[in-house]
């Protein structure tokens, strides 16, 4: 059976050395970048009660979203009572 990948870019020992180093550099770059200046704000600590639920840092659902989803909640069930006409 012929080798499916005849060209070897890196030898296995070299690849074993480079993989942890590349991951370390990637993690260091992510940690050094920090949050974006225009990114989402952190938790505000807002807390509200809805029935028995206590919601902390959960935004309100806009009224237009509620209206758009109302059509999917207007459903009814159906079941098969029999297969043959008896």
Secondary structure by P-SEA (a helix, b strand, c coil): cccccccccccaaaaaaaaaaaaaaaaaaaaaaccccccccccccbbbbccccccccbbbbcaaaaaaaccccccbbbbbcccccc
